[in-house]
Structures are given as C-alpha cells and as structure tokens.
Amino acid sequence: MSAHRPRFSVRWLAAGGAAVIAGILGVAMLLHDSGAACAAPPSTTQKTGKATFYDLAGTSGNCSFEVPADDLYVALGPSQYSSGASCGAYLDVTGPKGKVRVKVFDSCPECPAGHLDLSRTAFKKIGNEIDGIIPIKYKLVTNPATPAPISVRIKEGASRYWFAARIDNHANLLSSVKVASGSGSFKTANRTDYNYWLIDAGAGPGPYKIKITDVYGNTTTVTGIKMSPGTVQKTGTRMTGGSTTVTTTQKAKNPAAKPSTSAAAKAKPSAPSPSASTAAPLTESTTAATADTPADQPAVDLAAAEPAAPSC
C-alpha cells in the first residue's frame, strides 16, 4: 500500500517535521499461538494529531474491506493499526471545518501515531484540500451505527481443511472469533494483519456457526455460513449494544459489486458498563440486542470504561 502515499509523506515532512502530539490507539503488542501480533484496543478519550489524505491504489485497503459506500475511511500507522486489530472500528475526527466519522480501512506504514491518513472525501469534509495537512482531534467511537448488519466473507482458497473468514460491520473492536461446523465443537480462529480470521487446520465442511465477541464483551452467533469462497454472506444481525443469536439469510454477493448502502438503525444504544470490559461467556442463549447509535450522534463517553485488550 506504500506506493500511493509518498507525495503526502513528503508534504508531511515539508510542513516542518513537527512531532505529532498524539495518543497511541494500540501499542501493547502481544503474541498469540500462531506468532502473529495483536494489540490493546484504542482509547476512547480524545487525542490530538494531524491528518493528510490519499487516493486508494486498487480496490481494497489492508483490512480487506470493500470501499465504504460513503468513501469515508482512514489508514493508520503501524502502532495504531495494531496488526489488523483496529480494522472495522470507527473514529470521529474533528478538523478546522468540522467533524467526520471514518472507518478503519487501511494501514499507513510511514505514519507515526497520531498521523491519520484519510480518504480524500473525508479530508475535504474537515479541511481544505489545498492545505494537504491539518491539525485534528480524534477519538474511537463506541457502539457506532453500521451501514449494514454483520457480513462474513470466506476467503478464496479456503476449504474444509483451511478456514479463513473476514467479518464486517461488527462496529466495535473484536476480541475473538470462534467457528463450529455443523454440530461440532467451536475452534478458535486467529486474526491476521490483513483482517481475516484463520483456522489453519480447517473447521470442517460447514455450514458454520461463528461466535463473534468484541472488546466490551458483546457477543453474537451467526449461523448458516457456507463454505462459499469469494462471496459476501449477509446476516440479519447488528452486534453493538447487546447479545443475540441469529440465523443468517444467505445472499451471495459479487465482491466487485458496490457495498450495501442500507440505512443505519435510528435508535440509541445503551453504553456498555465498566464491568463489560471483561468478555461475557459465549452462550447459545438469545438476548435482545440494543439498536445502534446514529452516525450523526456524538461518540459515547467511556472514559470510565476503557475496552479490555483483545484475546489473542
């Protein structure tokens, strides 16, 4: 991804080489069984930094997502990208002209902590394009609205002997993904830096049940996921605000097609309590989910309830 960024790196240095005044979204690096890295989740407290913009070279960032329909996304430097742990989260970024909400979509290898590389569309909402670099404030959003319910994409080359899936529209940072085939037992998947969850020994032929848990302990189970590499399988559930078990409605989607532009839910969620920083048990019981926070509402203030570190 570095090939499309150099002119903005030069612009950054030409601005005076000033040190970025910023907090680190994810610094503590831990190793899981596969040897890949994971990180502590981003802070929900507001930080200061600077923003540039870039034009995506290709059709996808390092998080392996399709480009958001609103074209509002951000690339983070290595410490904040956290080897993919930040993928799919949302940040509220405030600049000289206002505020924009962006999805963590990509990595920016040369960006220090606090240097956010925004899509051109996002940058223009909060600053003048001609400036190239602007001062910002930013914070992680908790329980954000998502443009569609959770979806699962099985990676090309996957089979009953090698499982790889990407989870999208989960809203909060994820701490764990577990997969079961048919009536079999659950196996723990490991996250890659390109945001797919792998089980190297495979998870069986499917159809699959996938248990997804975020860093606040919210958990959901989607079922009926097929071994159908290269297609996006939509579900009928949104994860934020509670726990639920939902059977998916299968809709195969061409990955080259535009992402869904379905409207986000309009009701407010309950903010997770401080005790929610410890992951809740993963059960098959059904609990009513709380609807998502509208995208135009302020981020939930969780200064007293920072998310727990993802389980590796």
Backbone torsions as a table, in degrees:
resi	resn	phi	psi	omega
1	MET	NA	-9.0	-173.8
2	SER	-72.0	-20.3	-173.2
3	ALA	-63.0	-27.5	-175.3
4	HIS	-96.7	8.4	-174.7
5	ARG	-108.8	-18.9	-167.1
6	PRO	-51.5	-39.4	-174.9
7	ARG	-64.7	-27.2	179.5
8	PHE	-83.6	-28.0	173.3
9	SER	-65.4	-41.6	177.5
10	VAL	-62.4	-42.7	179.9
11	ARG	-61.8	-38.8	178.7
12	TRP	-61.5	-46.2	-179.3
13	LEU	-69.4	-37.3	-178.6
14	ALA	-66.4	-21.1	-179.3
15	ALA	-71.9	-3.0	175.8
16	GLY	127.1	-4.4	179.0
17	GLY	64.8	24.7	-177.1
18	ALA	-65.5	143.7	177.5
19	ALA	-70.2	141.3	-179.9
20	VAL	-77.6	129.6	176.4
21	ILE	-92.0	99.2	-173.0
22	ALA	-154.6	155.5	170.2
23	GLY	-91.1	155.9	-179.8
24	ILE	-90.2	127.2	178.6
25	LEU	-68.3	-43.8	-178.3
26	GLY	-147.1	110.9	-176.3
27	VAL	-118.1	-43.2	-174.2
28	ALA	-65.7	114.9	-176.6
29	MET	-103.1	126.7	179.0
30	LEU	-120.8	155.5	179.1
31	LEU	-106.4	135.8	172.6
32	HIS	-103.4	-176.4	-169.4
33	ASP	-56.8	-32.9	-176.2
34	SER	-81.5	-7.9	179.6
35	GLY	93.1	-6.8	176.3
36	ALA	-78.4	167.3	-174.4
37	ALA	-104.7	152.5	169.0
38	CYS	-134.4	174.0	-172.3
39	ALA	-144.0	162.4	171.6
40	ALA	-63.2	146.9	-178.0
41	PRO	-69.5	162.1	178.6
42	PRO	-62.9	155.1	174.8
43	SER	-77.3	146.7	176.3
44	THR	-91.6	-2.9	177.1
45	THR	-79.6	148.8	-176.3
46	GLN	-70.9	136.1	179.0
47	LYS	-119.1	164.5	175.1
48	THR	-115.3	153.1	-179.6
49	GLY	-173.6	-153.5	179.2
50	LYS	-138.2	155.1	-178.1
51	ALA	-128.2	142.8	168.2
52	THR	-120.8	-174.0	175.9
53	PHE	-139.4	162.6	178.4
54	TYR	-150.0	162.4	174.7
55	ASP	-106.8	128.8	-175.8
56	LEU	-63.8	128.7	175.9
57	ALA	-96.0	99.0	-176.5
58	GLY	116.5	-160.0	-175.0
59	THR	-112.8	-3.9	-175.5
60	SER	-153.3	148.8	174.2
61	GLY	-89.1	-172.8	-177.6
62	ASN	-67.3	-17.0	176.6
63	CYS	-79.4	-4.0	176.7
64	SER	68.6	17.4	176.2
65	PHE	-84.8	155.5	165.2
66	GLU	-69.2	153.0	179.5
67	VAL	-61.4	129.8	178.8
68	PRO	-56.1	143.9	-177.8
69	ALA	-60.2	-30.2	179.7
70	ASP	-87.1	-3.9	178.4
71	ASP	63.9	25.9	-179.0
72	LEU	-106.9	103.4	-177.8
73	TYR	-149.7	171.6	-176.8
74	VAL	-143.9	145.8	171.2
75	ALA	-107.1	136.7	-178.2
76	LEU	-113.8	152.5	175.7
77	GLY	-68.9	168.7	-173.3
78	PRO	-52.3	-44.4	-176.5
79	SER	-68.5	-31.7	-179.2
80	GLN	-89.3	-31.8	174.2
81	TYR	-65.5	-32.2	171.7
82	SER	54.2	47.7	177.3
83	SER	53.8	35.2	176.7
84	GLY	96.3	-7.6	-177.1
85	ALA	-65.1	-24.5	-179.0
86	SER	-89.7	-5.7	-176.8
87	CYS	-58.3	134.0	176.0
88	GLY	87.8	-7.9	175.6
89	ALA	-78.3	169.6	179.8
90	TYR	-123.9	143.4	175.9
91	LEU	-120.5	140.1	167.2
92	ASP	-94.2	123.2	-176.4
93	VAL	-119.9	126.3	-179.4
94	THR	-113.3	127.8	179.0
95	GLY	-124.8	-168.4	-177.3
96	PRO	-58.3	-28.6	-175.0
97	LYS	-103.8	-3.3	-179.2
98	GLY	145.4	-158.9	-174.1
99	LYS	-123.2	146.2	176.9
100	VAL	-139.2	147.3	175.5
101	ARG	-104.2	127.4	-175.6
102	VAL	-127.5	150.1	178.6
103	LYS	-94.5	136.7	175.2
104	VAL	-71.6	116.0	-165.1
105	PHE	-127.9	-20.7	-167.0
106	ASP	-155.3	168.9	174.0
107	SER	-112.8	153.8	178.7
108	CYS	-126.9	93.4	-171.1
109	PRO	-54.3	-32.7	-175.5
110	GLU	-95.1	2.3	-176.7
111	CYS	-86.5	124.4	172.4
112	PRO	-73.8	169.1	178.0
113	ALA	-57.5	133.7	179.9
114	GLY	93.2	-10.5	173.8
115	HIS	-94.4	105.1	179.3
116	LEU	-97.1	126.1	178.7
117	ASP	-100.5	102.3	-173.6
118	LEU	-89.4	159.6	167.4
119	SER	-63.5	154.4	179.6
120	ARG	-57.7	-40.1	-179.9
121	THR	-60.8	-44.9	180.0
122	ALA	-65.8	-43.0	-179.0
123	PHE	-58.9	-44.6	-176.6
124	LYS	-66.6	-19.3	177.1
125	LYS	-76.1	-22.5	-175.4
126	ILE	-122.0	-3.3	-179.1
127	GLY	-158.2	172.8	177.8
128	ASN	-86.8	126.5	-177.2
129	GLU	-55.2	-36.1	-176.5
130	ILE	-64.8	-23.8	-179.5
131	ASP	-70.2	-32.6	177.3
132	GLY	78.1	-37.9	-179.6
133	ILE	-143.7	134.1	-176.4
134	ILE	-136.8	151.9	173.4
135	PRO	-75.0	144.3	-177.7
136	ILE	-140.4	164.2	163.1
137	LYS	-122.1	146.0	-176.8
138	TYR	-151.5	156.1	176.7
139	LYS	-155.7	152.8	175.0
140	LEU	-69.4	138.1	177.2
141	VAL	-94.7	135.5	178.1
142	THR	-103.1	133.3	-178.3
143	ASN	54.6	50.6	179.1
144	PRO	-72.4	157.7	170.5
145	ALA	-69.3	149.8	177.0
146	THR	-121.0	153.0	-176.2
147	PRO	-71.6	-13.5	-179.5
148	ALA	-159.5	164.9	174.6
149	PRO	-66.0	174.2	179.5
150	ILE	-55.6	139.7	172.8
151	SER	-130.2	158.0	-179.2
152	VAL	-128.9	132.6	175.7
153	ARG	-123.0	118.6	175.7
154	ILE	-80.5	131.7	-174.5
155	LYS	-72.2	147.6	172.5
156	GLU	-55.9	138.9	-179.4
157	GLY	90.1	-9.9	178.4
158	ALA	-71.4	156.2	178.8
159	SER	-157.9	-175.6	177.2
160	ARG	-63.2	-16.6	-176.4
161	TYR	-100.0	-10.4	178.0
162	TRP	-150.8	110.1	-174.4
163	PHE	-99.7	134.2	176.1
164	ALA	-148.7	122.4	-177.8
165	ALA	-139.2	143.5	173.7
166	ARG	-106.8	132.7	178.4
167	ILE	-104.8	131.1	179.5
168	ASP	-126.7	160.1	179.0
169	ASN	62.4	35.5	176.4
170	HIS	-88.0	-11.8	171.6
171	ALA	76.1	-65.9	178.7
172	ASN	-90.0	166.1	174.5
173	LEU	-60.5	140.2	-179.8
174	LEU	-93.1	145.2	176.3
175	SER	-108.8	-28.7	179.5
176	SER	-159.0	152.6	173.8
177	VAL	-135.2	129.5	178.3
178	LYS	-127.2	146.0	-171.5
179	VAL	-131.2	136.4	174.2
180	ALA	-130.4	141.8	177.0
181	SER	-101.8	124.8	-179.5
182	GLY	58.0	-127.1	178.9
183	SER	-96.3	13.5	-178.4
184	GLY	-74.0	175.5	-178.5
185	SER	-81.5	159.9	-178.6
186	PHE	-78.4	141.4	174.3
187	LYS	-118.0	142.2	-179.1
188	THR	-82.7	130.1	177.2
189	ALA	-94.6	151.0	177.7
190	ASN	-108.4	135.2	-178.2
191	ARG	-80.9	140.4	175.1
192	THR	-100.0	168.4	178.5
193	ASP	-73.7	-10.2	173.6
194	TYR	-101.3	17.0	166.8
195	ASN	72.0	26.1	167.8
196	TYR	-105.0	148.0	178.7
197	TRP	-102.1	121.7	-171.5
198	LEU	-112.4	145.6	164.4
199	ILE	-126.8	103.1	-171.9
200	ASP	-61.8	-31.9	-179.6
201	ALA	-85.8	0.1	-179.9
202	GLY	87.0	163.2	-179.3
203	ALA	-121.7	10.7	-178.4
204	GLY	94.6	-176.9	-172.0
205	PRO	-79.1	-15.8	-174.6
206	GLY	84.9	-177.4	-3.7
207	PRO	-62.4	157.0	-169.7
208	TYR	-108.3	148.3	163.2
209	LYS	-103.9	132.5	-179.6
210	ILE	-124.1	118.1	177.1
211	LYS	-94.1	124.4	-176.3
212	ILE	-118.6	129.3	179.5
213	THR	-127.6	134.3	177.4
214	ASP	-99.3	177.7	-173.0
215	VAL	-71.2	-10.2	176.8
216	TYR	-95.8	0.2	-179.3
217	GLY	91.7	-2.0	173.2
218	ASN	-65.6	137.0	-178.0
219	THR	-139.7	147.0	176.0
220	THR	-146.1	153.1	176.3
221	THR	-121.4	123.5	174.0
222	VAL	-106.5	142.3	-175.8
223	THR	-126.2	169.2	177.3
224	GLY	78.2	15.2	178.8
225	ILE	-75.3	127.7	-175.6
226	LYS	-95.7	156.3	171.0
227	MET	-78.2	83.3	-175.9
228	SER	-131.0	78.3	-175.1
229	PRO	-57.3	139.0	173.9
230	GLY	86.1	0.6	178.1
231	THR	-115.6	148.5	176.2
232	VAL	-91.6	119.5	-179.1
233	GLN	-101.7	114.7	-176.5
234	LYS	-80.9	149.9	173.1
235	THR	-119.8	177.4	-179.5
236	GLY	-108.4	21.1	-175.5
237	THR	-126.2	146.1	169.7
238	ARG	-109.4	143.4	-168.7
239	MET	-89.9	-34.5	-169.6
240	THR	-68.0	144.5	172.5
241	GLY	92.4	-3.7	179.8
242	GLY	173.6	-169.2	-178.6
243	SER	-122.4	145.0	179.0
244	THR	-159.8	157.4	172.8
245	THR	-116.7	125.5	-173.4
246	VAL	-133.5	138.6	172.6
247	THR	-89.4	132.4	-174.9
248	THR	-75.0	150.6	167.7
249	THR	-100.3	113.8	-172.4
250	GLN	-74.5	126.4	173.8
251	LYS	-140.0	103.5	179.4
252	ALA	-70.8	138.2	-177.4
253	LYS	-130.2	134.4	174.4
254	ASN	-67.5	122.2	-177.0
255	PRO	-61.7	-17.7	179.4
256	ALA	-81.6	-13.5	-178.5
257	ALA	-72.9	163.3	180.0
258	LYS	-69.2	147.0	177.3
259	PRO	-63.2	157.4	178.9
260	SER	-63.0	144.2	177.4
261	THR	-115.2	25.8	-179.9
262	SER	-61.5	144.6	-174.3
263	ALA	-70.3	148.3	176.5
264	ALA	-74.8	156.9	178.8
265	ALA	-64.1	154.2	-171.8
266	LYS	-104.5	-6.3	-177.6
267	ALA	-92.4	153.4	179.6
268	LYS	-80.0	149.6	175.1
269	PRO	-95.0	167.4	168.5
270	SER	-84.0	136.0	177.7
271	ALA	-70.4	142.0	177.9
272	PRO	-63.3	140.9	-179.9
273	SER	-77.9	163.0	178.8
274	PRO	-54.8	-32.8	-178.0
275	SER	-70.6	-14.1	-178.2
276	ALA	-73.8	-2.4	179.9
277	SER	-70.7	-14.4	173.4
278	THR	-98.1	127.6	-173.7
279	ALA	-60.0	135.0	177.8
280	ALA	-75.7	155.2	178.1
281	PRO	-59.9	144.6	177.7
282	LEU	-87.1	110.3	-176.9
283	THR	-126.3	168.0	178.5
284	GLU	-91.4	-2.0	-179.9
285	SER	-68.6	151.9	-177.6
286	THR	-103.2	129.2	176.9
287	THR	-126.1	139.5	-177.5
288	ALA	-61.7	134.7	178.8
289	ALA	-88.7	145.7	175.6
290	THR	-88.1	139.9	-176.9
291	ALA	-67.5	164.7	-172.8
292	ASP	-80.5	158.6	173.8
293	THR	-74.7	131.3	177.3
294	PRO	-59.8	147.4	-175.3
295	ALA	-64.3	-20.8	-178.0
296	ASP	-94.0	8.9	178.0
297	GLN	-95.0	154.6	178.6
298	PRO	-63.3	155.8	177.3
299	ALA	-65.8	147.2	176.8
300	VAL	-67.1	133.7	179.9
301	ASP	-84.8	109.8	-178.3
302	LEU	-117.7	38.4	-178.7
303	ALA	-58.5	-29.9	-179.2
304	ALA	-93.6	2.2	-176.2
305	ALA	-142.7	65.2	178.6
306	GLU	-66.8	143.7	-179.5
307	PRO	-66.3	149.7	177.9
308	ALA	-78.0	162.0	179.0
309	ALA	-66.3	140.8	177.6
310	PRO	-60.3	146.5	175.9
311	SER	-80.7	129.1	-176.3
312	CYS	-97.3	NA	NA
